[in-house]
């Protein structure tokens, strides 16, 4: 889950697993896989960083253990 802020200042948590696109029109618009859209105050760069941190926290982006196995095989 990532924390984002609605245009009215209210913060809420959004499941990053369901984010399909993040765009700036100029407000940041997050579109989920079900088509639902959220317009947030947060910059596109903040949202991207939060998504990356989320995926790292569940070990999807941090696959160093796979890299080490490949090194041993060579």
Order of alpha helices (4+ residues) and beta strands (2+ residues): beta-beta-beta-beta-beta-alpha-alpha
